[in-house]
Amino acid sequence: MNDVLQQLATTLAARKQPDPEQSYVASLHHKGLNKILEKVGEEATEVILAAKDAAAGGDRGAVISEVAD
């Protein structure tokens, strides 16, 4: 698990370096922590809704897709 978290940290650090005009992740970092947290909250809500739908017989692949986002 530690390797996964280290890889995530490395990927995130690399993605905040490009020009904010060319990189969505870099643009979030440029806009500040509140924008990053808004995006995390938005994505978390989408994961929760997809999980609810999957539990009711919906597409389990949607949960994987939303978690990947």
Secondary structure in CASP SS format (residue, H / E / C, confidence):
PFRMAT SS
TARGET T0000
AUTHOR 0000-0000-0000
METHOD secondary structure of the structure
MODEL  1
M C 1.00
N H 1.00
D H 1.00
V H 1.00
L H 1.00
Q H 1.00
Q H 1.00
L H 1.00
A H 1.00
T H 1.00
T H 1.00
L H 1.00
A H 1.00
A H 1.00
R H 1.00
K C 1.00
Q C 1.00
P C 1.00
D C 1.00
P C 1.00
E C 1.00
Q C 1.00
S C 1.00
Y H 1.00
V H 1.00
A H 1.00
S H 1.00
L H 1.00
H H 1.00
H H 1.00
K H 1.00
G C 1.00
L H 1.00
N H 1.00
K H 1.00
I H 1.00
L H 1.00
E H 1.00
K H 1.00
V H 1.00
G H 1.00
E H 1.00
E H 1.00
A H 1.00
T H 1.00
E H 1.00
V H 1.00
I H 1.00
L H 1.00
A H 1.00
A H 1.00
K H 1.00
D H 1.00
A H 1.00
A H 1.00
A C 1.00
G C 1.00
G C 1.00
D C 1.00
R H 1.00
G H 1.00
A H 1.00
V H 1.00
I H 1.00
S H 1.00
E H 1.00
V H 1.00
A H 1.00
D C 1.00
END
